Amino acid sequence: MNFDDAVKYYTENPTDEGLYAAAEKLCDQLTLKEKLSMLSGKQFFVRNGYDLFVNGQKYNCRPCIAGGVKRLGIPRVAFSDGPRGCVMGKSTCFPVSMLRGASFDSELEYEIGSAIADEVTAQGGNYFAGICINLLRNPRWGRAQETYGEDPCLLSEMGVALTKAVQDKGVIACPKHFALNSIENIRFDVNVNCDEVTLHEVYLPHFKACIDAGAMSIMGAYNLFRGDHCCESKYLLKDILRDQWGFTGFTISDFLMGVRSAPKALKAGLDIEMPQIMRYTTLPFNLKAGKISMDNVDSSVQSILRGLIKITPKLKKADKSVVAGKEHTALARRAAAEGTVLLKNNGLLPLDKSMKVAVVGRYANKINVGDHGSSSVYSPYTVTPYEGLCNVFGKNNVVLLEGTSLTPKESEIQNCDAVILCVGSDYKQEGENLANFTKNDDVAEMGLSGDRYSLRISKDETALIRHAVASCKNVIVNIIGGSAYIIDEWKDSVSAILHSFYGGMEGGNALADIIAGNVNPSGHLPFTIAKDEDDYPPFLFPGSKERDMLYGYYHGYTLLDKEGKTASFPFGFGLSYTKFDYQRVTAKVKNGEVQVSLTVKNKGDRDGKTVIQVYAGAKGDHPVKLLKGFKKVLVAAGESQRVTLSIPLSRLAFYDPATKSTYNEKKYTLYIGQDAEDAMKKKTEIEI
């Protein structure tokens, strides 16, 4: 039997049993040498080192290869990183996942996933490791921008959409980093602990959702969990992933430092060491010494084969013309606009296109699409805020001042109708890296990046805001960055606030579209903006000798609810250029679902989108409420629309560690609204 025969066998027997049988039969045809070669990446240092140091190119500019057996036609795993897009070549740089999470639009995420998959296949890939669904526990996390937010339901919906989109195109989807990965600077040695309820209700539901949706691969994390590196955790990789959840695909390590002990990793269920064979060079010796068995080897080989047999036959290589083509760049622009959040507006926005505007700040005309680590996408062009405003308002109506001082053009700026300040972060302040050894974000050195020590914008940018307010009555602050910023000290002094995250290659155009009213903003916060940094859970930095971190049951809006605190801006918050009213809310249980119906009325004179959010709570040792469903709907100006959300009862379930299973309470309170605080105003009871 060769690979084609195995695919044919599975096609004729399209069940899990047929998939397992096909992989087992194909595995039997492999020699020991071929089996071992399946378990690691290949030529990473040679190929990528040449690309980096000789060709002057970037990490993963072409696929990172693993496995493959030419004799039997078994395809190689051809890896592309993400999640801003396909990192190979000069691909479309979509907005970061956090902005896409702010769109609360899983259908849009499916479109983005389909586009990314086409760009992966067009450049020789068949595997996408850009489904980052680690939960945002504290906004200090440097890689916050790579995930969708603080809530398991939001992470699940968006992660499932991306998983399905990618695999529908024949590209193997890889959710990451499994699991409890949310600290960057000490990512290699932080040891995370949590109880079973917290694990299964807070940190794992989104991973399970992607597995249930058919994801055929998963990447382990760098951090430790209960004393074991995640890539060597039998409890995570075997007991939960395979035995409890029934995962049929294969696992890979995070790159280079993911595996410390080859025998421990393989026996725990870590199938491929990426991106290059390192620790797994010892597997032949460990096999001979009896530290691993042939069953361990065959188990991993068959897992890899199952993923390849099930997904790659769907793969149809897209033409290279799709890469950063007009259709995909237009999608990137639309996505950036859909996720931009309007936090404040005293009536100034939208601006008339005939107005003269100034765009000011260190990010006013800078390419700033996020982290420069493994998620970096080198698109053929990037539209800055200044360029986008010029495209919409006309170059003669836009004054540019880069930097954090108004003095060089103060008189010119005073004659402008509005000032747009671009503040926040770039790759120097937050992102993927080993450590940021300075505790001063203002002077973080190039390339250090990592976690944020402060959740406030820099002192010179705060001074810039105060100076601008004194010079011009119409000040708009545009926050650029990966997650939450504490802004209470200046938010009341400005006319409008936008959070545009890292908007991708078309971010500048999308920002201008919103400021000019070409697009009605509809983004909603995928995290809580607290009033104080201490309102978030504790965090660890390299300066501390402590490496054990307890992850609690509460964070974000659930923590504020528990402590009776209010947010500066609650989870799910987002303004529009129109206003919506939710009326006639009803709820019933039918066919294993909770069906929530309501009438949404657009009370303004502009068409707009609102995000209906349904939260649920129950008596007992549970959060006051948890997001359980959401839906983004377009309602025409002055019109009303009846909308129904269907929420599976399984999504309302809690975890029982004694039985290792879930259960439903008999009664729930449902909260329905436009954000986590607004939802408290409309509630209804249901009985299961």
C-alpha positions as CSV (number, residue, x, y, z in Angstrom):
1,M,0.0,0.0,0.0
2,N,1.2,3.5,-0.9
3,F,-0.2,6.9,0.1
4,D,-2.7,7.0,-2.8
5,D,-3.9,3.5,-1.8
6,A,-4.4,4.6,1.8
7,V,-6.4,7.7,0.7
8,K,-8.6,5.5,-1.5
9,Y,-9.1,3.1,1.4
10,Y,-10.2,5.9,3.6
11,T,-12.4,7.4,0.9
12,E,-14.2,4.1,0.7
13,N,-14.4,3.8,4.5
14,P,-14.9,7.5,5.6
15,T,-15.1,6.8,9.3
16,D,-12.6,7.1,12.2
17,E,-12.2,3.4,12.0
18,G,-11.4,3.6,8.3
19,L,-8.9,6.4,8.9
20,Y,-7.1,4.4,11.6
21,A,-7.0,1.3,9.5
22,A,-5.6,3.2,6.4
23,A,-2.9,4.8,8.5
24,E,-2.0,1.5,10.2
25,K,-1.7,-0.4,6.8
26,L,0.5,2.4,5.4
27,C,2.7,2.5,8.4
28,D,3.3,-1.3,8.1
29,Q,5.0,-0.6,4.7
30,L,7.6,1.8,6.2
31,T,11.1,0.8,7.2
32,L,12.3,1.8,10.7
33,K,14.5,4.5,9.1
34,E,11.6,5.9,7.2
35,K,9.4,5.9,10.3
36,L,12.0,7.8,12.3
37,S,12.4,10.3,9.5
38,M,8.7,11.1,9.7
39,L,9.1,12.4,13.3
40,S,11.1,15.6,12.7
41,G,11.6,18.7,10.7
42,K,14.2,18.7,7.9
43,Q,16.9,21.2,6.7
44,F,15.6,24.1,8.7
45,F,19.1,25.3,9.7
46,V,20.5,24.8,6.2
47,R,17.6,26.2,4.2
48,N,16.5,28.9,6.5
49,G,20.0,29.8,7.5
50,Y,20.9,30.3,3.9
51,D,17.8,32.3,3.3
52,L,18.4,34.5,6.3
53,F,22.2,35.1,6.1
54,V,22.9,34.7,2.4
55,N,19.7,35.7,0.6
56,G,18.7,38.3,3.2
57,Q,15.3,36.9,3.5
58,K,13.1,36.2,6.6
59,Y,12.1,33.3,8.7
60,N,9.8,30.8,7.0
61,C,10.1,32.6,3.6
62,R,9.4,29.2,2.1
63,P,7.8,26.1,3.8
64,C,9.4,24.5,6.8
65,I,9.5,20.8,5.8
66,A,8.9,17.8,8.0
67,G,8.5,14.1,7.3
68,G,7.5,12.7,3.9
69,V,8.5,9.4,2.3
70,K,9.0,9.7,-1.4
71,R,9.2,5.9,-2.0
72,L,5.5,5.5,-0.9
73,G,4.3,8.9,-2.1
74,I,3.7,10.2,1.4
75,P,3.7,14.0,1.2
76,R,5.8,16.1,3.4
77,V,4.4,18.5,6.0
78,A,5.0,21.9,4.5
79,F,4.6,24.4,7.3
80,S,3.7,28.0,7.1
81,D,3.4,30.2,10.2
82,G,0.7,32.8,10.9
83,P,-1.7,34.2,12.1
84,R,-1.6,37.6,10.3
85,G,-1.5,35.7,7.0
86,C,0.8,33.3,5.2
87,V,4.3,34.4,6.4
88,M,5.9,33.0,3.2
89,G,6.9,35.3,0.4
90,K,5.3,38.7,0.1
91,S,1.8,37.7,1.2
92,T,-1.3,39.6,2.2
93,C,-0.8,41.0,5.7
94,F,-4.2,40.8,7.3
95,P,-5.0,42.6,10.6
96,V,-3.8,40.8,13.7
97,S,-6.1,38.2,15.2
98,M,-7.0,40.6,18.1
99,L,-8.5,43.0,15.7
100,R,-10.3,40.2,13.9
101,G,-11.6,39.1,17.3
102,A,-12.9,42.6,17.8
103,S,-15.0,42.2,14.6
104,F,-17.0,39.5,16.4
105,D,-17.6,38.1,12.9
106,S,-16.8,34.4,12.4
107,E,-18.1,34.5,8.8
108,L,-15.5,37.1,8.0
109,E,-12.9,35.1,9.7
110,Y,-13.8,32.1,7.5
111,E,-13.3,34.3,4.4
112,I,-9.9,35.4,5.8
113,G,-8.9,31.7,6.4
114,S,-9.8,30.7,2.9
115,A,-7.7,33.5,1.5
116,I,-4.7,32.6,3.7
117,A,-5.0,28.9,2.7
118,D,-4.9,29.9,-0.9
119,E,-1.7,31.9,-0.4
120,V,-0.2,29.0,1.6
121,T,-0.9,26.5,-1.2
122,A,0.2,28.9,-3.9
123,Q,3.6,29.0,-2.3
124,G,4.1,25.3,-1.7
125,G,2.6,24.8,1.7
126,N,0.0,22.4,3.0
127,Y,0.0,23.2,6.7
128,F,-1.0,26.5,8.5
129,A,0.1,27.1,12.1
130,G,-1.7,30.4,12.5
131,I,-4.7,29.5,14.7
132,C,-3.5,31.1,17.9
133,I,-6.2,30.6,20.5
134,N,-4.4,31.2,23.8
135,L,-6.6,33.1,26.2
136,L,-5.6,36.6,27.1
137,R,-5.3,36.5,30.8
138,N,-3.5,39.7,31.3
139,P,-2.9,42.4,28.6
140,R,0.8,42.6,29.5
141,W,1.3,39.4,27.4
142,G,3.6,40.4,24.5
143,R,1.9,38.1,22.0
144,A,-1.7,39.2,22.9
145,Q,-2.0,40.5,19.4
146,E,-1.9,37.0,18.0
147,T,-5.0,35.7,19.7
148,Y,-8.7,36.7,19.7
149,G,-9.2,38.0,23.2
150,E,-10.0,37.1,26.8
151,D,-13.2,35.0,26.4
152,P,-13.3,31.2,25.6
153,C,-16.5,31.5,23.6
154,L,-15.1,34.2,21.4
155,L,-11.8,32.3,21.0
156,S,-13.8,29.1,20.1
157,E,-16.0,30.7,17.5
158,M,-13.2,32.5,15.7
159,G,-10.7,29.6,16.0
160,V,-13.3,27.1,14.6
161,A,-14.0,29.4,11.7
162,L,-10.3,29.7,10.8
163,T,-9.8,25.9,11.3
164,K,-12.7,25.0,9.0
165,A,-11.7,27.5,6.3
166,V,-8.2,26.3,6.1
167,Q,-9.0,22.6,6.1
168,D,-11.8,23.1,3.5
169,K,-9.0,24.1,1.2
170,G,-6.9,21.0,2.0
171,V,-4.4,22.7,4.3
172,I,-3.9,21.1,7.7
173,A,-5.0,23.5,10.5
174,C,-2.8,23.8,13.6
175,P,-4.3,25.5,16.7
176,K,-1.6,26.7,19.1
177,H,0.0,26.8,21.7
178,F,-1.3,23.9,23.8
179,A,-1.8,25.0,26.5
180,L,-2.0,27.8,29.1
181,N,0.5,29.9,27.2
182,S,0.2,33.6,28.0
183,I,3.6,34.9,29.3
184,E,6.4,35.7,26.9
185,N,9.5,36.8,28.6
186,I,9.9,33.7,30.7
187,R,8.1,31.4,28.4
188,F,10.7,28.7,28.5
189,D,10.7,28.2,32.3
190,V,7.4,29.5,33.7
191,N,5.5,26.6,35.4
192,V,1.8,27.1,35.2
193,N,-0.6,25.5,37.7
194,C,-4.4,25.6,37.9
195,D,-7.2,23.4,39.2
196,E,-9.2,21.0,36.9
197,V,-12.3,23.2,36.7
198,T,-10.2,26.2,35.7
199,L,-8.3,24.1,33.2
200,H,-11.4,22.7,31.5
201,E,-13.8,25.7,31.7
202,V,-11.3,28.6,31.1
203,Y,-8.1,27.5,29.3
204,L,-9.1,24.5,27.2
205,P,-12.7,25.0,25.8
206,H,-11.5,26.8,22.7
207,F,-8.9,24.1,21.9
208,K,-11.6,21.4,22.3
209,A,-13.9,23.4,20.0
210,C,-11.2,23.4,17.3
211,I,-10.6,19.7,17.7
212,D,-14.3,19.0,17.6
213,A,-14.4,21.0,14.4
214,G,-11.8,18.6,12.8
215,A,-8.4,20.2,13.4
216,M,-5.9,17.6,12.4
217,S,-2.8,19.0,14.1
218,I,-1.9,20.9,17.2
219,M,1.2,22.7,18.5
220,G,2.5,22.3,22.0
221,A,3.6,25.3,24.1
222,Y,7.0,26.3,25.5
223,N,5.9,26.8,29.1
224,L,5.6,24.1,31.7
225,F,2.3,22.8,33.1
226,R,2.3,21.2,36.5
227,G,6.1,20.6,36.3
228,D,6.2,19.2,32.8
229,H,7.0,21.1,29.6
230,C,3.8,21.2,27.6
231,C,5.4,19.3,24.7
232,E,6.3,16.5,27.1
233,S,3.0,16.5,29.1
234,K,1.3,13.2,28.9
235,Y,-1.7,14.7,30.7
236,L,-2.2,17.3,28.0
237,L,-1.1,15.4,24.9
238,K,-2.5,12.0,25.6
239,D,-4.9,11.9,28.6
240,I,-6.9,15.0,27.6
241,L,-6.2,15.5,23.9
242,R,-6.6,11.9,22.7
243,D,-8.3,9.9,25.4
244,Q,-10.9,12.5,26.6
245,W,-11.4,14.5,23.3
246,G,-10.8,11.7,20.7
247,F,-8.2,13.7,18.7
248,T,-7.2,11.7,15.6
249,G,-4.5,14.0,14.2
250,F,-0.8,14.7,15.1
251,T,1.1,17.0,17.4
252,I,4.1,19.2,16.7
253,S,6.5,20.9,19.1
254,D,6.9,24.7,19.3
255,F,10.2,25.5,17.4
256,L,13.7,24.7,18.6
257,M,13.2,24.8,22.4
258,G,9.9,22.9,22.6
259,V,11.5,19.5,23.3
260,R,13.9,18.8,26.2
261,S,13.8,15.0,26.5
262,A,13.1,12.9,23.4
263,P,11.9,9.8,25.2
264,K,9.6,11.7,27.5
265,A,8.1,13.8,24.6
266,L,7.5,10.8,22.3
267,K,5.9,8.7,25.0
268,A,3.8,11.7,26.0
269,G,2.4,11.9,22.5
270,L,4.6,14.6,20.8
271,D,4.7,13.4,17.2
272,I,7.0,15.8,15.3
273,E,9.9,17.8,16.7
274,M,10.0,21.1,14.7
275,P,11.5,22.7,12.8
276,Q,14.7,20.5,12.7
277,I,15.7,17.2,14.3
278,M,17.6,18.0,17.5
279,R,16.5,16.0,20.6
280,Y,14.9,13.4,18.3
281,T,18.4,12.5,16.9
282,T,18.6,10.2,20.0
283,L,15.5,8.2,19.2
284,P,17.4,5.3,17.5
285,F,19.6,5.0,20.6
286,N,16.6,5.3,23.0
287,L,14.8,2.6,21.0
288,K,17.8,0.3,21.2
289,A,18.2,1.0,25.0
290,G,14.5,0.3,25.6
291,K,13.7,3.8,26.7
292,I,11.0,4.0,24.0
293,S,9.2,1.2,22.1
294,M,8.2,0.5,18.5
295,D,4.6,1.1,19.7
296,N,5.6,4.6,20.6
297,V,7.2,5.2,17.2
298,D,4.3,3.6,15.3
299,S,1.7,5.5,17.3
300,S,3.3,8.9,16.3
301,V,3.8,7.8,12.6
302,Q,0.2,6.7,12.3
303,S,-1.0,10.0,13.9
304,I,0.9,11.9,11.2
305,L,-0.4,9.7,8.4
306,R,-4.0,10.2,9.6
307,G,-3.7,13.9,9.3
308,L,-2.2,13.7,5.8
309,I,-4.6,11.1,4.6
310,K,-7.7,13.0,5.8
311,I,-6.8,16.5,4.7
312,T,-4.3,16.8,1.9
313,P,-6.4,15.0,-0.8
314,K,-8.6,18.1,-0.7
315,L,-5.7,20.4,-1.5
316,K,-5.8,22.2,-4.8
317,K,-2.8,24.5,-5.3
318,A,-3.9,28.1,-5.9
319,D,-2.2,30.2,-8.6
320,K,0.5,32.5,-7.4
321,S,-1.5,35.5,-8.7
322,V,-3.8,35.3,-5.6
323,V,-0.9,36.2,-3.3
324,A,-1.6,39.8,-2.2
325,G,-3.9,40.1,-5.1
326,K,-6.7,42.7,-5.3
327,E,-9.4,40.4,-3.9
328,H,-7.3,39.6,-0.8
329,T,-6.1,43.1,-0.2
330,A,-9.7,44.4,-0.4
331,L,-10.6,41.7,2.2
332,A,-7.8,43.0,4.4
333,R,-9.1,46.5,4.2
334,R,-12.6,45.4,5.0
335,A,-11.4,43.3,7.9
336,A,-9.4,46.2,9.4
337,A,-12.5,48.4,9.3
338,E,-14.8,45.7,10.8
339,G,-12.6,45.3,13.9
340,T,-11.7,48.9,14.6
341,V,-13.4,49.9,17.9
342,L,-14.8,53.3,18.5
343,L,-14.4,53.9,22.2
344,K,-15.6,57.5,22.5
345,N,-17.2,60.1,20.3
346,N,-18.6,63.4,21.4
347,G,-20.2,63.9,18.0
348,L,-17.1,64.9,16.2
349,L,-16.9,61.8,14.1
350,P,-17.3,61.2,11.3
351,L,-15.4,64.1,9.8
352,D,-16.5,65.8,6.6
353,K,-14.0,65.0,3.8
354,S,-13.5,68.7,3.1
355,M,-12.0,69.3,6.5
356,K,-8.3,69.9,7.0
357,V,-6.8,67.4,9.4
358,A,-3.5,66.9,11.1
359,V,-2.1,63.4,11.8
360,V,0.5,63.4,14.5
361,G,2.6,60.9,16.4
362,R,5.5,58.4,16.1
363,Y,3.1,56.0,14.3
364,A,1.4,58.6,12.0
365,N,3.4,57.6,9.0
366,K,5.2,54.5,10.1
367,I,4.7,50.9,8.9
368,N,3.4,49.3,12.1
369,V,1.6,46.0,11.5
370,G,2.7,44.3,14.7
371,D,5.3,42.0,16.1
372,H,8.5,41.2,14.1
373,G,8.6,37.6,15.3
374,S,7.3,34.4,13.8
375,S,4.0,36.0,12.9
376,S,5.6,38.7,10.7
377,V,4.2,39.0,7.2
378,Y,6.2,40.9,4.6
379,S,3.5,42.3,2.3
380,P,4.4,44.1,-0.9
381,Y,3.1,47.4,0.6
382,T,1.6,48.9,3.7
383,V,-0.8,51.9,3.9
384,T,0.1,54.1,6.9
385,P,-2.5,56.3,8.7
386,Y,-1.1,59.4,6.9
387,E,-1.3,57.7,3.5
388,G,-4.8,56.5,4.2
389,L,-6.0,59.9,5.2
390,C,-4.4,61.4,2.1
391,N,-6.3,58.9,0.0
392,V,-9.6,59.9,1.5
393,F,-9.3,63.6,2.4
394,G,-6.8,64.6,-0.3
395,K,-3.1,65.3,0.3
396,N,-3.6,69.0,0.5
397,N,-6.0,68.6,3.4
398,V,-3.7,66.5,5.6
399,V,-0.8,67.9,7.7
400,L,1.8,65.3,8.9
401,L,3.9,65.7,12.0
402,E,5.9,62.6,13.0
403,G,7.2,62.4,16.5
404,T,5.7,63.4,19.9
405,S,6.1,67.2,19.8
406,L,3.6,69.7,18.2
407,T,6.1,72.5,18.3
408,P,7.5,72.2,14.7
409,K,4.1,72.7,13.2
410,E,2.0,74.1,16.0
411,S,0.6,77.1,14.2
412,E,-0.3,75.0,11.1
413,I,-2.0,72.4,13.4
414,Q,-4.0,75.1,15.2
415,N,-5.6,75.9,11.8
416,C,-6.7,72.4,11.3
417,D,-10.3,71.3,11.9
418,A,-9.2,68.2,13.8
419,V,-6.0,66.5,15.1
420,I,-5.6,62.7,14.9
421,L,-3.0,61.4,17.3
422,C,-1.5,58.0,16.6
423,V,-0.2,56.5,19.9
424,G,0.3,53.1,21.4
425,S,2.9,50.5,20.6
426,D,5.0,48.8,18.0
427,Y,7.2,45.7,17.8
428,K,9.7,47.3,20.2
429,Q,7.2,47.5,23.0
430,E,5.4,44.2,22.6
431,G,5.7,40.9,20.7
432,E,7.5,37.6,20.5
433,N,11.0,37.4,22.0
434,L,13.1,35.9,24.7
435,A,13.1,38.8,27.1
436,N,12.7,42.6,27.5
437,F,15.2,43.3,30.2
438,T,14.4,47.0,30.5
439,K,11.5,48.0,32.7
440,N,11.1,51.2,30.7
441,D,8.9,50.7,27.7
442,D,9.7,54.2,26.5
443,V,13.3,53.1,25.7
444,A,12.9,49.5,24.9
445,E,15.7,48.5,22.5
446,M,15.0,47.3,19.0
447,G,14.4,43.6,18.9
448,L,13.9,43.0,22.6
449,S,10.1,43.3,22.6
450,G,8.3,40.7,24.7
451,D,5.8,41.5,27.5
452,R,4.7,45.0,28.5
453,Y,5.8,46.2,31.9
454,S,3.3,49.1,31.7
455,L,-0.3,49.0,30.4
456,R,-0.3,52.8,29.8
457,I,0.9,54.6,26.7
458,S,4.3,56.3,27.0
459,K,4.8,59.5,29.0
460,D,5.8,61.5,25.9
461,E,2.6,60.4,24.2
462,T,0.5,61.4,27.2
463,A,2.2,64.8,27.1
464,L,1.4,65.0,23.4
465,I,-2.3,64.4,24.1
466,R,-2.3,67.2,26.7
467,H,-0.5,69.6,24.4
468,A,-2.9,68.8,21.5
469,V,-6.0,69.3,23.6
470,A,-4.6,72.7,24.6
471,S,-4.0,73.6,20.9
472,C,-7.0,72.2,19.2
473,K,-10.5,71.5,20.5
474,N,-11.1,68.6,18.2
475,V,-8.6,65.9,19.2
476,I,-9.0,62.2,18.1
477,V,-6.8,59.6,19.7
478,N,-6.1,56.5,17.6
479,I,-4.6,53.7,19.8
480,I,-2.4,51.2,17.9
481,G,-1.5,48.1,19.8
482,G,-2.2,44.5,20.6
483,S,-4.5,44.6,23.6
484,A,-5.7,46.9,26.4
485,Y,-4.3,50.2,27.5
486,I,-5.2,52.0,30.8
487,I,-6.4,55.4,29.5
488,D,-8.5,56.9,32.4
489,E,-5.9,59.7,33.0
490,W,-6.7,61.3,29.7
491,K,-9.8,59.8,28.1
492,D,-12.2,62.5,29.3
493,S,-10.1,65.3,27.7
494,V,-10.3,64.3,24.1
495,S,-13.2,64.3,21.6
496,A,-12.9,60.8,20.2
497,I,-11.0,57.6,20.8
498,L,-10.4,54.7,18.3
499,H,-8.6,51.4,19.0
500,S,-7.3,50.3,15.6
501,F,-5.0,47.5,16.9
502,Y,-2.5,46.5,14.2
503,G,-4.5,46.9,11.0
504,G,-2.4,45.1,8.5
505,M,-1.3,46.3,5.1
506,E,-4.6,48.2,4.4
507,G,-4.9,49.5,7.9
508,G,-4.4,53.2,7.0
509,N,-7.1,53.1,4.4
510,A,-9.5,51.4,6.8
511,L,-8.8,54.0,9.5
512,A,-9.5,56.8,7.1
513,D,-12.7,55.1,5.9
514,I,-14.0,55.1,9.5
515,I,-12.9,58.7,10.3
516,A,-14.6,59.9,7.1
517,G,-17.7,57.9,7.6
518,N,-17.2,55.7,4.5
519,V,-17.6,52.8,7.0
520,N,-19.7,52.9,10.1
521,P,-17.6,51.4,12.9
522,S,-18.8,48.1,14.4
523,G,-15.8,46.6,16.3
524,H,-16.3,45.6,19.9
525,L,-13.6,45.1,22.5
526,P,-12.4,41.5,22.8
527,F,-11.0,42.3,26.2
528,T,-11.8,44.4,29.2
529,I,-10.2,47.8,29.6
530,A,-9.8,48.2,33.3
531,K,-9.5,51.4,35.3
532,D,-6.3,50.2,37.0
533,E,-3.5,47.8,36.1
534,D,-4.1,45.9,39.4
535,D,-7.6,45.0,38.2
536,Y,-6.0,42.3,36.1
537,P,-4.6,39.0,37.4
538,P,-0.9,38.9,38.6
539,F,1.9,38.6,36.1
540,L,5.5,37.4,36.2
541,F,8.6,39.1,34.7
542,P,12.2,38.0,34.5
543,G,13.2,40.1,37.5
544,S,11.3,37.9,39.8
545,K,13.0,34.6,40.9
546,E,9.5,33.1,41.1
547,R,8.7,30.8,38.2
548,D,5.5,29.1,39.5
549,M,2.3,30.8,38.4
550,L,-1.1,30.0,39.6
551,Y,-3.8,30.7,37.0
552,G,-7.1,31.3,38.8
553,Y,-10.7,30.8,37.7
554,Y,-11.4,34.5,37.2
555,H,-9.9,37.1,34.9
556,G,-11.2,39.9,32.7
557,Y,-14.9,40.7,33.1
558,T,-15.5,37.6,35.3
559,L,-12.9,39.0,37.8
560,L,-14.5,42.4,37.8
561,D,-17.9,40.9,38.3
562,K,-16.6,38.8,41.2
563,E,-14.9,41.8,42.9
564,G,-17.8,44.2,42.2
565,K,-15.7,46.5,40.1
566,T,-16.6,48.4,36.9
567,A,-14.5,48.6,33.8
568,S,-13.3,51.8,32.1
569,F,-14.6,50.1,29.0
570,P,-16.3,46.7,29.4
571,F,-15.7,43.6,27.4
572,G,-17.7,43.7,24.2
573,F,-18.0,47.5,24.2
574,G,-18.0,49.4,20.9
575,L,-19.8,52.5,19.6
576,S,-21.3,53.2,16.2
577,Y,-22.4,56.3,14.3
578,T,-25.9,55.1,14.9
579,K,-27.7,53.7,18.0
580,F,-29.4,50.4,18.6
581,D,-32.2,49.3,20.9
582,Y,-32.8,45.7,21.9
583,Q,-36.5,44.9,22.4
584,R,-38.9,42.0,23.0
585,V,-36.3,39.5,24.3
586,T,-37.5,35.9,24.6
587,A,-35.7,32.7,25.4
588,K,-36.7,29.0,25.3
589,V,-35.1,25.6,25.4
590,K,-35.7,23.5,22.3
591,N,-34.0,20.5,20.6
592,G,-30.9,20.7,22.9
593,E,-30.5,24.5,22.3
594,V,-31.3,27.7,24.0
595,Q,-33.0,29.9,21.5
596,V,-32.8,33.6,22.3
597,S,-34.9,35.9,20.1
598,L,-35.0,39.7,20.1
599,T,-35.9,42.7,18.0
600,V,-33.0,45.0,17.1
601,K,-34.0,48.6,16.2
602,N,-31.6,51.0,14.5
603,K,-32.7,54.4,15.9
604,G,-30.4,56.5,13.8
605,D,-30.1,57.7,10.2
606,R,-27.2,55.5,9.2
607,D,-27.1,51.8,8.3
608,G,-25.0,50.0,10.9
609,K,-23.9,46.8,12.5
610,T,-24.4,45.7,16.1
611,V,-23.1,42.7,18.0
612,I,-25.7,41.0,20.0
613,Q,-24.1,39.3,23.0
614,V,-25.8,36.6,25.1
615,Y,-24.3,35.8,28.5
616,A,-25.3,33.1,31.0
617,G,-24.9,32.6,34.7
618,A,-26.0,30.1,37.3
619,K,-26.1,29.8,41.1
620,G,-23.2,28.1,42.7
621,D,-19.4,28.6,42.5
622,H,-19.6,30.0,39.0
623,P,-18.9,33.4,37.4
624,V,-21.8,35.9,37.5
625,K,-22.0,35.5,33.7
626,L,-20.1,34.1,30.8
627,L,-20.4,34.9,27.1
628,K,-22.2,32.0,25.4
629,G,-23.3,33.4,22.0
630,F,-23.0,36.4,19.8
631,K,-24.1,37.6,16.4
632,K,-23.2,40.5,14.3
633,V,-26.2,41.9,12.3
634,L,-26.6,44.7,9.8
635,V,-29.7,46.8,10.4
636,A,-30.8,49.6,8.0
637,A,-31.3,53.1,9.3
638,G,-34.7,53.4,11.1
639,E,-35.4,49.8,10.6
640,S,-36.0,46.9,12.9
641,Q,-35.0,43.2,12.6
642,R,-36.0,40.1,14.5
643,V,-32.9,38.0,15.3
644,T,-32.6,34.5,16.9
645,L,-29.4,33.1,18.4
646,S,-29.2,29.4,19.0
647,I,-26.8,28.2,21.7
648,P,-26.2,24.5,22.3
649,L,-26.9,23.4,25.9
650,S,-23.4,21.9,25.9
651,R,-22.0,25.4,25.8
652,L,-23.7,26.2,29.1
653,A,-22.2,23.2,30.8
654,F,-19.7,23.2,33.7
655,Y,-16.9,20.7,34.4
656,D,-17.0,18.0,37.1
657,P,-13.5,16.9,37.9
658,A,-14.8,13.9,39.8
659,T,-16.4,12.3,36.8
660,K,-14.2,14.1,34.2
661,S,-17.4,15.1,32.4
662,T,-19.7,18.1,32.0
663,Y,-23.1,18.9,33.5
664,N,-25.8,21.5,33.3
665,E,-27.4,23.4,36.1
666,K,-31.2,23.3,36.3
667,K,-31.6,27.0,36.0
668,Y,-29.7,29.8,34.2
669,T,-30.0,33.5,34.0
670,L,-29.4,34.9,30.5
671,Y,-28.1,38.4,30.0
672,I,-28.5,40.1,26.6
673,G,-26.9,43.3,25.5
674,Q,-24.4,45.2,23.5
675,D,-21.5,44.6,25.9
676,A,-20.8,42.9,29.2
677,E,-22.2,45.7,31.3
678,D,-25.1,46.6,29.1
679,A,-26.2,43.0,29.1
680,M,-26.9,43.2,32.9
681,K,-29.9,45.5,32.1
682,K,-31.8,42.8,30.2
683,K,-32.1,39.4,31.7
684,T,-34.4,36.4,31.6
685,E,-34.5,33.0,33.3
686,I,-34.5,29.6,31.7
687,E,-34.9,26.1,33.0
688,I,-33.1,23.1,31.4
